Amino acid sequence: MDRQILLNVSFIFIMISAALFATCNSFTGFGGDSPGSFKIIKAIDSPDGKYSATFWLGMGGGAAGWCGKSINIHKKEETLDLSKIEENRRNRIFDVGCSSDVEINWEDANLLRVVFSIGKDATSATMNSQTEDGKVKISYEIK
């Protein structure tokens, strides 16, 4: 009887760990180095033309799967290569699950506004208040 309880508890622990791993993977860079597909949804330049905000979707990972929506801000003359996951992490200012609705608009040359809903898969979100260099600020509104 005690052995059966121990086996049941162990099984539950393993299942919870696997679920947590899959969930964390989906919000921390889209599954590590796993291949995936990426699609730009919207790219808009700042009013002064110095920066570009790119809103994009990434998904993949096979049976467990992952899906996320992200926003990167980069200098206009730089190109955003969605296949370079590590580079995209550096410039990424926002991440959320696929079931969230997201809208982006420039308020002025150095302020990007992000409006988003909390979707059914929103266990976490990444929301940076500014770019890595501090030159562009980001405001958020939950709708």
For each residue, the residues with C-beta under 8 A, 3 or more apart:
1: 4 5
2: 5 6
3: 6 7
4: 1 7 8
5: 1 2 8 9
6: 2 3 9 10
7: 3 4 10 11
8: 4 5 11 12
9: 5 6 12 13
10: 6 7 13 14
11: 7 8 14 15
12: 8 9 15 16
13: 9 10 16 17
14: 10 11 17 18
15: 11 12 18 19
16: 12 13 19 20
17: 13 14 20 21
18: 14 15 21 22
19: 15 16 22 23
20: 16 17 23 24
21: 17 18 24 25
22: 18 19 25 26 64 66
23: 19 20 26 27 123
24: 20 21 27 28
25: 21 22 28 30 31 32 61 64 66
26: 22 23 30 31 61 65 66 67 68 97 121
27: 23 24 68 95 97 123 124 125 126
28: 24 25
29: 32 85 89
30: 25 26 34 36 58 59 60 61 66 68 85
31: 25 26 34 36 60 61 66
32: 25 29
33: 85
34: 30 31 60 61 62 66
35: 60
36: 30 31 58 59 60 61 66
37: 58 59 60
38: 56 57 58 82 83
39: 56 57 58
40: 43 54 55 56 80 82
41: 55 56 57 69
42: 54 55 104
43: 40 52 53 54 55 80
44: 52 53 104 105 106
45: 49 51 52 53 76 106
46: 49 50 51 52 53 76 106 109 110 112 136
47: 106 108 109
48: 109
49: 45 46 76
50: 46 75 76 109
51: 45 46 73 74 75 76 109 131 135 136
52: 43 44 45 46 73 74 75 76 80
53: 43 44 45 46 71 72 73 104 106 112
54: 40 42 43 71 72 73 74 80
55: 40 41 42 43 69 70 71 102 104
56: 38 39 40 41 69 70 71 72 80 82
57: 38 39 41 67 68 69 70 98
58: 30 36 37 38 39 66 67 68 70 82
59: 30 36 37 65 66 67 68 98
60: 30 31 34 35 36 37 65 66
61: 25 26 30 31 34 36 64 65 66
62: 34 65
63:
64: 22 25 61
65: 26 59 60 61 62
66: 22 25 26 30 31 34 36 58 59 60 61
67: 26 57 58 59 97 98 121
68: 26 27 30 57 58 59 95 96 97 98
69: 41 55 56 57 95 96 97 98 100 102
70: 55 56 57 58 88 92 94 95 96
71: 53 54 55 56 92 93 94 102 104 112 114
72: 53 54 56 80 88 91 92 93
73: 51 52 53 54 91 93 112 131 136 138
74: 51 52 54 78 80 91
75: 50 51 52 78
76: 45 46 49 50 51 52
77:
78: 74 75
79:
80: 40 43 52 54 56 72 74 88 91
81: 84 87 88
82: 38 40 56 58 88
83: 38
84: 81 87 88
85: 29 30 33 88 89
86: 89 90
87: 81 84 90 91
88: 70 72 80 81 82 84 85 91 92
89: 29 85 86 92
90: 86 87 132
91: 72 73 74 80 87 88 131 132
92: 70 71 72 88 89 95 126 128
93: 71 72 73 112 126 127 128 130 131 138
94: 70 71 102 114 116 125 126 127 128 138
95: 27 68 69 70 92 125 126
96: 68 69 70 100 102 116 119 122 125 126
97: 26 27 67 68 69 100 119 120 121 122 123 125
98: 57 59 67 68 69 119 121
99: 119 120 121 122
100: 69 96 97 116 117 118 119 121 122 125
101: 116 117 119 143
102: 55 69 71 94 96 114 115 116 117
103: 114 115 116
104: 42 44 53 55 71 112 113 114 115
105: 44 112 113 115
106: 44 45 46 47 53 109 111 112 113
107: 111 112 113 139
108: 47 111
109: 46 47 48 50 51 106
110: 46 135 136 137
111: 106 107 108 136 137 138 139
112: 46 53 71 73 93 104 105 106 107 136 137 138 139
113: 104 105 106 107 138 139 140 141
114: 71 94 102 103 104 127 138 139 140 141
115: 102 103 104 105 140 141 142 143
116: 94 96 100 101 102 103 125 140 141 142 143
117: 100 101 102 142 143
118: 100 122 142
119: 96 97 98 99 100 101 122
120: 97 99
121: 26 67 97 98 99 100
122: 96 97 99 100 118 119 125
123: 23 27 97
124: 27
125: 27 94 95 96 97 100 116 122
126: 27 92 93 94 95 96
127: 93 94 114 138 140
128: 92 93 94 131 138
129: 137 138
130: 93 134 135 136 137 138
131: 51 73 91 93 128 134 135 136 138
132: 90 91
133: 136
134: 130 131
135: 51 110 130 131
136: 46 51 73 110 111 112 130 131 133
137: 110 111 112 129 130
138: 73 93 94 111 112 113 114 127 128 129 130 131
139: 107 111 112 113 114
140: 113 114 115 116 127
141: 113 114 115 116
142: 115 116 117 118
143: 101 115 116 117
